[in-house]
Amino acid sequence: MRILLWHVHGSWTDAFVRGPHSYLLPSLAAGGPWGLGRAGRPWPESVQDVDLRSLDPDSVDAVVLQRPEEIDEVARVLHRRPGHDLPAVYVEHNTPKGHIPATVHPLAEQRTIPLVHVTHFNALIWDNGAAPVVVIEHGINDPGYLYTGQTPELAVVVNEPVRRGRVTGTDLLSHFAAAAPLQVFGMGGAELQEATGIPASRLRIGGDLPGPQLHAAVARCRAYVHPLRWTSLGLALLEAMHLGAPVLALATTEASRAVPPDAGAISANVDELVSAARFLLRHPEEARRRGLQAREAALSRYGLARFLNDWDSLLSELPLRPHRSVRSLRQAGERSTR
C-alpha cells in the first residue's frame, strides 16, 4: 500500500514506517507541522518526501490521520474525502484535555474512520461516541541492550517541562534530586533549574539529543525516572526499558500496564519511588537485574513485530479505494462535455 501520513509524532512514526508499505510524508521547504517530511531521519527508502499539492490522488491507497484538521486538508488538496472515497484511519496519541472523563473525541460522531488509540487507557478515558475503536499498542524499534548504569545518577526524558509543569511532574523532580543527581533530556529544559530551584550540582540539562546519543546517555545512568502525571504513555519510558534500564514510574494512566513491579518500581507514592531510587544507587547489581526484567517486559508487549502486524491487520480490513479519484472522475466529466 501507498500510505499518506504527516510526520507528527517522531517516535511513533519511526516505528510505523518500518512496515512493508510505501509511506508518503508531506514535505515543505519551510518544514513545520505541515511539511516536516523525513526531517533527516535514517528511515528506509520506502519513506518518501512528497509535495502534497502535486501528489497524484490515485497514487494514495490510504491515509493515516493524526490531527482533525488533516481531514479537510486532504479533501481540499487531493479532492478525496477520508473515510468516504479515500480509506482512512485516525491515530489518537494523547490523553484528553478538559472535562475528563467526559471529553468527546473530535471523531466521535462519525462511523467511517476507525479511531486507533495507542493505549487501552486512552480508549477508556475518551468519549469515543459512535466511532469504531481499535487499540494498537506502541511498538519500539529496539535500540538493543545498552545499559551500563555506571553513573550513579537518574535519567529523565521530558519535553517542555517548565511550560507543562504539573502535567510532566516537574514539581516532583526535586524529590528525586534529593536522592541522586538528575540528567534531564528533551526540548525546552533550559530554564528548568530556575523553575525548580534544584542546584546545578544536582541537575544537568542534557538537551534534545538525537536518538542514538540519547539512548547511550540514558543507558549510562543508574535508573530512569518517569514522573509524568498525565500522559498517554511516554515512548521514552518504553525506550529506557528496551535499553535495559530499571525504571521508577508514577502509577498513572497506562504506566501500570507497561511497567511490572520487578522492572524497577511503580507507585503513586513518590516517597516509595525515591526510596527505590536510593536502593538502586546502593545496589548496582540489583539495578541491572531489574533492568533486564524491564527489557524483557518491553520486548514482550511493545515489540516492533507485534506493532507492525497489528497495523497490517487493520490496514488490510479497510475498504478498497475507488479505482479512480474524485478529481479524475471530475476531469473525465469535464472532457465528455467539451
MARGUNU-760400 format. One record per residue (C-alpha): residue number from 1; residue in three letters; y, x, z. Coordinates in nm, 2 decimals, m for minus. Layout:
BEGIN
+-----+------+--------+--------+--------+
: seq : type :      v :      u :      w :
+-----+------+--------+--------+--------+
: NUM :  ALA :      Y :      X :      Z :
...
+-----+------+--------+--------+--------+
END
This chain:
BEGIN
+-----+------+--------+--------+--------+
: seq : type :      v :      u :      w :
+-----+------+--------+--------+--------+
:   1 :  MET :   0.00 :   0.00 :   0.00 :
:   2 :  ARG :   0.36 :   0.09 :  m0.05 :
:   3 :  ILE :   0.54 :   0.01 :   0.28 :
:   4 :  LEU :   0.91 :  m0.01 :   0.33 :
:   5 :  LEU :   1.05 :   0.07 :   0.67 :
:   6 :  TRP :   1.36 :   0.22 :   0.83 :
:   7 :  HIS :   1.34 :   0.54 :   1.04 :
:   8 :  VAL :   1.45 :   0.36 :   1.36 :
:   9 :  HIS :   1.22 :   0.50 :   1.63 :
:  10 :  GLY :   1.13 :   0.86 :   1.56 :
:  11 :  SER :   0.83 :   0.90 :   1.78 :
:  12 :  TRP :   0.67 :   0.57 :   1.68 :
:  13 :  THR :   0.74 :   0.64 :   1.31 :
:  14 :  ASP :   0.58 :   0.98 :   1.35 :
:  15 :  ALA :   0.25 :   0.81 :   1.43 :
:  16 :  PHE :   0.28 :   0.52 :   1.18 :
:  17 :  VAL :   0.34 :   0.73 :   0.87 :
:  18 :  ARG :   0.02 :   0.93 :   0.92 :
:  19 :  GLY :  m0.18 :   0.65 :   0.78 :
:  20 :  PRO :  m0.33 :   0.62 :   0.43 :
:  21 :  HIS :  m0.04 :   0.44 :   0.27 :
:  22 :  SER :   0.29 :   0.54 :   0.09 :
:  23 :  TYR :   0.59 :   0.50 :   0.32 :
:  24 :  LEU :   0.93 :   0.43 :   0.17 :
:  25 :  LEU :   1.22 :   0.52 :   0.41 :
:  26 :  PRO :   1.58 :   0.42 :   0.30 :
:  27 :  SER :   1.80 :   0.73 :   0.29 :
:  28 :  LEU :   2.18 :   0.76 :   0.26 :
:  29 :  ALA :   2.39 :   1.07 :   0.22 :
:  30 :  ALA :   2.57 :   0.99 :   0.55 :
:  31 :  GLY :   2.24 :   0.92 :   0.73 :
:  32 :  GLY :   2.29 :   0.69 :   1.02 :
:  33 :  PRO :   2.08 :   0.40 :   1.14 :
:  34 :  TRP :   2.05 :   0.25 :   0.79 :
:  35 :  GLY :   1.98 :   0.57 :   0.60 :
:  36 :  LEU :   1.81 :   0.83 :   0.82 :
:  37 :  GLY :   1.52 :   0.88 :   0.58 :
:  38 :  ARG :   1.28 :   1.16 :   0.67 :
:  39 :  ALA :   1.56 :   1.34 :   0.86 :
:  40 :  GLY :   1.38 :   1.67 :   0.80 :
:  41 :  ARG :   1.07 :   1.57 :   0.98 :
:  42 :  PRO :   0.75 :   1.75 :   0.89 :
:  43 :  TRP :   0.58 :   1.44 :   0.77 :
:  44 :  PRO :   0.31 :   1.40 :   0.50 :
:  45 :  GLU :   0.42 :   1.39 :   0.13 :
:  46 :  SER :   0.33 :   1.02 :   0.13 :
:  47 :  VAL :   0.66 :   0.96 :   0.32 :
:  48 :  GLN :   0.93 :   0.93 :   0.06 :
:  49 :  ASP :   1.31 :   0.90 :   0.09 :
:  50 :  VAL :   1.43 :   0.62 :  m0.12 :
:  51 :  ASP :   1.76 :   0.47 :  m0.23 :
:  52 :  LEU :   1.72 :   0.10 :  m0.13 :
:  53 :  ARG :   1.98 :   0.00 :  m0.39 :
:  54 :  SER :   1.79 :   0.14 :  m0.68 :
:  55 :  LEU :   1.44 :   0.07 :  m0.55 :
:  56 :  ASP :   1.22 :  m0.14 :  m0.78 :
:  57 :  PRO :   1.14 :  m0.46 :  m0.58 :
:  58 :  ASP :   0.80 :  m0.48 :  m0.75 :
:  59 :  SER :   0.71 :  m0.13 :  m0.60 :
:  60 :  VAL :   0.71 :  m0.26 :  m0.25 :
:  61 :  ASP :   0.39 :  m0.42 :  m0.11 :
:  62 :  ALA :   0.51 :  m0.50 :   0.24 :
:  63 :  VAL :   0.80 :  m0.43 :   0.48 :
:  64 :  VAL :   0.78 :  m0.33 :   0.84 :
:  65 :  LEU :   1.08 :  m0.47 :   1.01 :
:  66 :  GLN :   1.22 :  m0.33 :   1.34 :
:  67 :  ARG :   1.57 :  m0.50 :   1.37 :
:  68 :  PRO :   1.66 :  m0.86 :   1.30 :
:  69 :  GLU :   1.93 :  m0.76 :   1.06 :
:  70 :  GLU :   1.68 :  m0.59 :   0.83 :
:  71 :  ILE :   1.55 :  m0.94 :   0.71 :
:  72 :  ASP :   1.88 :  m1.02 :   0.55 :
:  73 :  GLU :   1.93 :  m0.67 :   0.42 :
:  74 :  VAL :   1.60 :  m0.66 :   0.24 :
:  75 :  ALA :   1.67 :  m1.01 :   0.09 :
:  76 :  ARG :   2.02 :  m0.90 :  m0.02 :
:  77 :  VAL :   1.93 :  m0.58 :  m0.18 :
:  78 :  LEU :   1.57 :  m0.65 :  m0.31 :
:  79 :  HIS :   1.61 :  m1.02 :  m0.37 :
:  80 :  ARG :   1.29 :  m1.08 :  m0.19 :
:  81 :  ARG :   1.27 :  m1.26 :   0.14 :
:  82 :  PRO :   1.05 :  m1.10 :   0.41 :
:  83 :  GLY :   0.78 :  m1.34 :   0.52 :
:  84 :  HIS :   0.82 :  m1.56 :   0.21 :
:  85 :  ASP :   0.80 :  m1.36 :  m0.12 :
:  86 :  LEU :   0.75 :  m1.02 :   0.05 :
:  87 :  PRO :   0.47 :  m0.97 :   0.31 :
:  88 :  ALA :   0.63 :  m0.85 :   0.64 :
:  89 :  VAL :   0.56 :  m0.77 :   1.00 :
:  90 :  TYR :   0.82 :  m0.72 :   1.28 :
:  91 :  VAL :   0.77 :  m0.45 :   1.54 :
:  92 :  GLU :   0.93 :  m0.51 :   1.88 :
:  93 :  HIS :   0.97 :  m0.17 :   2.05 :
:  94 :  ASN :   1.17 :  m0.29 :   2.35 :
:  95 :  THR :   1.16 :  m0.49 :   2.66 :
:  96 :  PRO :   1.40 :  m0.79 :   2.66 :
:  97 :  LYS :   1.76 :  m0.77 :   2.79 :
:  98 :  GLY :   1.95 :  m1.05 :   2.95 :
:  99 :  HIS :   1.79 :  m1.35 :   3.12 :
: 100 :  ILE :   1.44 :  m1.23 :   3.20 :
: 101 :  PRO :   1.18 :  m1.37 :   3.16 :
: 102 :  ALA :   1.35 :  m1.64 :   2.96 :
: 103 :  THR :   1.48 :  m1.42 :   2.68 :
: 104 :  VAL :   1.39 :  m1.57 :   2.35 :
: 105 :  HIS :   1.29 :  m1.33 :   2.08 :
: 106 :  PRO :   1.51 :  m1.33 :   1.76 :
: 107 :  LEU :   1.20 :  m1.42 :   1.55 :
: 108 :  ALA :   1.06 :  m1.68 :   1.79 :
: 109 :  GLU :   1.15 :  m1.98 :   1.56 :
: 110 :  GLN :   0.96 :  m1.87 :   1.25 :
: 111 :  ARG :   0.58 :  m1.86 :   1.17 :
: 112 :  THR :   0.56 :  m1.64 :   0.86 :
: 113 :  ILE :   0.62 :  m1.29 :   1.00 :
: 114 :  PRO :   0.38 :  m1.16 :   1.26 :
: 115 :  LEU :   0.56 :  m1.03 :   1.57 :
: 116 :  VAL :   0.39 :  m0.70 :   1.68 :
: 117 :  HIS :   0.45 :  m0.59 :   2.04 :
: 118 :  VAL :   0.38 :  m0.23 :   2.13 :
: 119 :  THR :   0.26 :  m0.32 :   2.48 :
: 120 :  HIS :   0.09 :  m0.62 :   2.65 :
: 121 :  PHE :   0.38 :  m0.63 :   2.90 :
: 122 :  ASN :   0.63 :  m0.69 :   2.62 :
: 123 :  ALA :   0.42 :  m0.96 :   2.47 :
: 124 :  LEU :   0.40 :  m1.13 :   2.81 :
: 125 :  ILE :   0.77 :  m1.10 :   2.91 :
: 126 :  TRP :   0.94 :  m1.20 :   2.58 :
: 127 :  ASP :   0.96 :  m1.57 :   2.49 :
: 128 :  ASN :   0.79 :  m1.55 :   2.15 :
: 129 :  GLY :   0.82 :  m1.91 :   2.07 :
: 130 :  ALA :   0.62 :  m2.01 :   1.76 :
: 131 :  ALA :   0.59 :  m1.66 :   1.62 :
: 132 :  PRO :   0.23 :  m1.53 :   1.56 :
: 133 :  VAL :   0.19 :  m1.25 :   1.81 :
: 134 :  VAL :  m0.01 :  m0.93 :   1.79 :
: 135 :  VAL :  m0.03 :  m0.63 :   2.03 :
: 136 :  ILE :  m0.08 :  m0.29 :   1.88 :
: 137 :  GLU :  m0.05 :  m0.03 :   2.15 :
: 138 :  HIS :   0.11 :   0.30 :   2.09 :
: 139 :  GLY :  m0.07 :   0.59 :   1.92 :
: 140 :  ILE :   0.03 :   0.96 :   1.96 :
: 141 :  ASN :  m0.02 :   1.24 :   1.71 :
: 142 :  ASP :  m0.20 :   1.47 :   1.96 :
: 143 :  PRO :   0.00 :   1.79 :   2.02 :
: 144 :  GLY :  m0.30 :   1.94 :   2.19 :
: 145 :  TYR :  m0.38 :   2.06 :   2.54 :
: 146 :  LEU :  m0.08 :   2.29 :   2.61 :
: 147 :  TYR :  m0.04 :   2.26 :   2.99 :
: 148 :  THR :   0.00 :   2.57 :   3.20 :
: 149 :  GLY :   0.20 :   2.43 :   3.49 :
: 150 :  GLN :   0.32 :   2.79 :   3.56 :
: 151 :  THR :   0.67 :   2.68 :   3.65 :
: 152 :  PRO :   0.69 :   2.51 :   3.99 :
: 153 :  GLU :   0.94 :   2.25 :   3.86 :
: 154 :  LEU :   0.93 :   1.89 :   3.74 :
: 155 :  ALA :   1.00 :   1.78 :   3.38 :
: 156 :  VAL :   1.18 :   1.46 :   3.29 :
: 157 :  VAL :   1.25 :   1.33 :   2.94 :
: 158 :  VAL :   1.51 :   1.06 :   2.91 :
: 159 :  ASN :   1.78 :   0.97 :   2.66 :
: 160 :  GLU :   2.13 :   0.87 :   2.78 :
: 161 :  PRO :   2.05 :   0.90 :   3.15 :
: 162 :  VAL :   2.42 :   0.87 :   3.25 :
: 163 :  ARG :   2.51 :   0.58 :   3.03 :
: 164 :  ARG :   2.19 :   0.39 :   3.11 :
: 165 :  GLY :   2.19 :   0.46 :   3.48 :
: 166 :  ARG :   1.95 :   0.25 :   3.69 :
: 167 :  VAL :   1.75 :   0.14 :   3.38 :
: 168 :  THR :   1.63 :   0.50 :   3.34 :
: 169 :  GLY :   1.61 :   0.56 :   3.71 :
: 170 :  THR :   1.88 :   0.82 :   3.70 :
: 171 :  ASP :   1.97 :   0.74 :   4.06 :
: 172 :  LEU :   1.62 :   0.84 :   4.17 :
: 173 :  LEU :   1.64 :   1.20 :   4.03 :
: 174 :  SER :   1.80 :   1.33 :   4.35 :
: 175 :  HIS :   1.49 :   1.23 :   4.54 :
: 176 :  PHE :   1.26 :   1.43 :   4.31 :
: 177 :  ALA :   1.51 :   1.72 :   4.31 :
: 178 :  ALA :   1.47 :   1.75 :   4.68 :
: 179 :  ALA :   1.10 :   1.83 :   4.62 :
: 180 :  ALA :   1.14 :   2.07 :   4.33 :
: 181 :  PRO :   1.40 :   2.17 :   4.07 :
: 182 :  LEU :   1.42 :   1.94 :   3.77 :
: 183 :  GLN :   1.42 :   2.02 :   3.40 :
: 184 :  VAL :   1.57 :   1.72 :   3.22 :
: 185 :  PHE :   1.54 :   1.69 :   2.84 :
: 186 :  GLY :   1.68 :   1.43 :   2.60 :
: 187 :  MET :   2.00 :   1.32 :   2.44 :
: 188 :  GLY :   2.32 :   1.26 :   2.64 :
: 189 :  GLY :   2.24 :   1.46 :   2.95 :
: 190 :  ALA :   2.54 :   1.69 :   2.96 :
: 191 :  GLU :   2.72 :   1.50 :   3.24 :
: 192 :  LEU :   2.41 :   1.44 :   3.45 :
: 193 :  GLN :   2.48 :   1.69 :   3.72 :
: 194 :  GLU :   2.83 :   1.55 :   3.78 :
: 195 :  ALA :   2.69 :   1.19 :   3.77 :
: 196 :  THR :   2.41 :   1.26 :   4.02 :
: 197 :  GLY :   2.56 :   1.53 :   4.24 :
: 198 :  ILE :   2.24 :   1.74 :   4.21 :
: 199 :  PRO :   2.33 :   2.11 :   4.24 :
: 200 :  ALA :   2.28 :   2.33 :   3.94 :
: 201 :  SER :   2.01 :   2.52 :   4.13 :
: 202 :  ARG :   1.80 :   2.20 :   4.13 :
: 203 :  LEU :   1.88 :   2.07 :   3.79 :
: 204 :  ARG :   1.85 :   2.23 :   3.45 :
: 205 :  ILE :   1.97 :   2.04 :   3.14 :
: 206 :  GLY :   1.73 :   2.12 :   2.86 :
: 207 :  GLY :   1.89 :   1.91 :   2.59 :
: 208 :  ASP :   1.74 :   1.73 :   2.29 :
: 209 :  LEU :   1.47 :   1.97 :   2.17 :
: 210 :  PRO :   1.26 :   1.94 :   1.86 :
: 211 :  GLY :   0.90 :   1.82 :   1.93 :
: 212 :  PRO :   0.71 :   2.14 :   1.94 :
: 213 :  GLN :   0.98 :   2.31 :   2.17 :
: 214 :  LEU :   0.99 :   2.01 :   2.39 :
: 215 :  HIS :   0.61 :   2.00 :   2.43 :
: 216 :  ALA :   0.60 :   2.37 :   2.52 :
: 217 :  ALA :   0.88 :   2.33 :   2.78 :
: 218 :  VAL :   0.72 :   2.02 :   2.94 :
: 219 :  ALA :   0.38 :   2.19 :   2.95 :
: 220 :  ARG :   0.51 :   2.48 :   3.15 :
: 221 :  CYS :   0.63 :   2.26 :   3.43 :
: 222 :  ARG :   0.40 :   2.17 :   3.72 :
: 223 :  ALA :   0.43 :   1.79 :   3.67 :
: 224 :  TYR :   0.61 :   1.53 :   3.46 :
: 225 :  VAL :   0.82 :   1.26 :   3.62 :
: 226 :  HIS :   0.86 :   0.91 :   3.47 :
: 227 :  PRO :   1.14 :   0.75 :   3.67 :
: 228 :  LEU :   1.23 :   0.46 :   3.43 :
: 229 :  ARG :   1.26 :   0.12 :   3.59 :
: 230 :  TRP :   1.28 :  m0.10 :   3.27 :
: 231 :  THR :   1.13 :   0.03 :   2.95 :
: 232 :  SER :   0.87 :  m0.07 :   2.71 :
: 233 :  LEU :   0.65 :   0.24 :   2.76 :
: 234 :  GLY :   0.81 :   0.58 :   2.73 :
: 235 :  LEU :   0.64 :   0.77 :   2.45 :
: 236 :  ALA :   0.75 :   1.09 :   2.62 :
: 237 :  LEU :   0.52 :   0.99 :   2.91 :
: 238 :  LEU :   0.23 :   0.95 :   2.68 :
: 239 :  GLU :   0.30 :   1.28 :   2.51 :
: 240 :  ALA :   0.31 :   1.45 :   2.85 :
: 241 :  MET :  m0.03 :   1.31 :   2.93 :
: 242 :  HIS :  m0.16 :   1.43 :   2.59 :
: 243 :  LEU :  m0.03 :   1.78 :   2.68 :
: 244 :  GLY :  m0.24 :   1.77 :   2.99 :
: 245 :  ALA :   0.04 :   1.74 :   3.25 :
: 246 :  PRO :  m0.01 :   1.54 :   3.57 :
: 247 :  VAL :   0.24 :   1.26 :   3.57 :
: 248 :  LEU :   0.44 :   1.09 :   3.85 :
: 249 :  ALA :   0.53 :   0.74 :   3.73 :
: 250 :  LEU :   0.71 :   0.44 :   3.86 :
: 251 :  ALA :   0.46 :   0.15 :   3.86 :
: 252 :  THR :   0.68 :  m0.07 :   3.64 :
: 253 :  THR :   0.64 :  m0.25 :   3.31 :
: 254 :  GLU :   0.34 :  m0.11 :   3.12 :
: 255 :  ALA :   0.30 :   0.21 :   3.32 :
: 256 :  SER :   0.03 :   0.07 :   3.54 :
: 257 :  ARG :  m0.19 :   0.02 :   3.24 :
: 258 :  ALA :  m0.12 :   0.36 :   3.09 :
: 259 :  VAL :  m0.14 :   0.58 :   3.40 :
: 260 :  PRO :  m0.46 :   0.58 :   3.61 :
: 261 :  PRO :  m0.42 :   0.69 :   3.97 :
: 262 :  ASP :  m0.61 :   1.01 :   3.92 :
: 263 :  ALA :  m0.38 :   1.12 :   3.64 :
: 264 :  GLY :  m0.11 :   1.22 :   3.90 :
: 265 :  ALA :   0.04 :   0.94 :   4.09 :
: 266 :  ILE :   0.18 :   0.59 :   4.02 :
: 267 :  SER :   0.37 :   0.38 :   4.27 :
: 268 :  ALA :   0.67 :   0.16 :   4.31 :
: 269 :  ASN :   0.73 :   0.36 :   4.64 :
: 270 :  VAL :   0.95 :   0.65 :   4.54 :
: 271 :  ASP :   0.87 :   0.83 :   4.87 :
: 272 :  GLU :   0.50 :   0.83 :   4.77 :
: 273 :  LEU :   0.58 :   0.98 :   4.43 :
: 274 :  VAL :   0.80 :   1.25 :   4.59 :
: 275 :  SER :   0.52 :   1.33 :   4.84 :
: 276 :  ALA :   0.27 :   1.36 :   4.55 :
: 277 :  ALA :   0.52 :   1.60 :   4.37 :
: 278 :  ARG :   0.53 :   1.82 :   4.68 :
: 279 :  PHE :   0.15 :   1.82 :   4.70 :
: 280 :  LEU :   0.11 :   1.92 :   4.33 :
: 281 :  LEU :   0.36 :   2.20 :   4.38 :
: 282 :  ARG :   0.15 :   2.34 :   4.66 :
: 283 :  HIS :  m0.18 :   2.29 :   4.48 :
: 284 :  PRO :  m0.17 :   2.41 :   4.11 :
: 285 :  GLU :  m0.54 :   2.37 :   4.06 :
: 286 :  GLU :  m0.53 :   2.01 :   4.17 :
: 287 :  ALA :  m0.23 :   1.96 :   3.93 :
: 288 :  ARG :  m0.44 :   2.10 :   3.65 :
: 289 :  ARG :  m0.73 :   1.87 :   3.74 :
: 290 :  ARG :  m0.51 :   1.56 :   3.74 :
: 291 :  GLY :  m0.35 :   1.67 :   3.42 :
: 292 :  LEU :  m0.69 :   1.68 :   3.25 :
: 293 :  GLN :  m0.75 :   1.33 :   3.37 :
: 294 :  ALA :  m0.42 :   1.22 :   3.23 :
: 295 :  ARG :  m0.51 :   1.37 :   2.89 :
: 296 :  GLU :  m0.85 :   1.20 :   2.89 :
: 297 :  ALA :  m0.69 :   0.87 :   2.96 :
: 298 :  ALA :  m0.42 :   0.91 :   2.70 :
: 299 :  LEU :  m0.66 :   1.01 :   2.43 :
: 300 :  SER :  m0.89 :   0.72 :   2.51 :
: 301 :  ARG :  m0.62 :   0.45 :   2.50 :
: 302 :  TYR :  m0.34 :   0.59 :   2.29 :
: 303 :  GLY :  m0.52 :   0.80 :   2.03 :
: 304 :  LEU :  m0.38 :   0.82 :   1.67 :
: 305 :  ALA :  m0.70 :   0.70 :   1.50 :
: 306 :  ARG :  m0.72 :   0.38 :   1.70 :
: 307 :  PHE :  m0.35 :   0.31 :   1.64 :
: 308 :  LEU :  m0.38 :   0.36 :   1.26 :
: 309 :  ASN :  m0.70 :   0.15 :   1.24 :
: 310 :  ASP :  m0.52 :  m0.14 :   1.43 :
: 311 :  TRP :  m0.24 :  m0.12 :   1.18 :
: 312 :  ASP :  m0.46 :  m0.11 :   0.88 :
: 313 :  SER :  m0.64 :  m0.42 :   1.01 :
: 314 :  LEU :  m0.32 :  m0.61 :   1.04 :
: 315 :  LEU :  m0.18 :  m0.50 :   0.71 :
: 316 :  SER :  m0.50 :  m0.60 :   0.53 :
: 317 :  GLU :  m0.46 :  m0.95 :   0.67 :
: 318 :  LEU :  m0.11 :  m1.00 :   0.52 :
: 319 :  PRO :  m0.09 :  m1.23 :   0.22 :
: 320 :  LEU :  m0.09 :  m1.05 :  m0.11 :
: 321 :  ARG :   0.26 :  m1.00 :  m0.25 :
: 322 :  PRO :   0.36 :  m1.20 :  m0.56 :
: 323 :  HIS :   0.28 :  m1.03 :  m0.88 :
: 324 :  ARG :   0.65 :  m1.03 :  m0.97 :
: 325 :  SER :   0.95 :  m1.03 :  m0.75 :
: 326 :  VAL :   1.23 :  m1.29 :  m0.74 :
: 327 :  ARG :   1.46 :  m1.05 :  m0.92 :
: 328 :  SER :   1.20 :  m1.01 :  m1.20 :
: 329 :  LEU :   1.15 :  m1.38 :  m1.23 :
: 330 :  ARG :   1.52 :  m1.44 :  m1.24 :
: 331 :  GLN :   1.57 :  m1.18 :  m1.51 :
: 332 :  ALA :   1.29 :  m1.33 :  m1.71 :
: 333 :  GLY :   1.45 :  m1.67 :  m1.69 :
: 334 :  GLU :   1.78 :  m1.53 :  m1.80 :
: 335 :  ARG :   1.62 :  m1.38 :  m2.11 :
: 336 :  SER :   1.44 :  m1.70 :  m2.20 :
: 337 :  THR :   1.77 :  m1.89 :  m2.21 :
: 338 :  ARG :   1.96 :  m1.64 :  m2.43 :
+-----+------+--------+--------+--------+
END
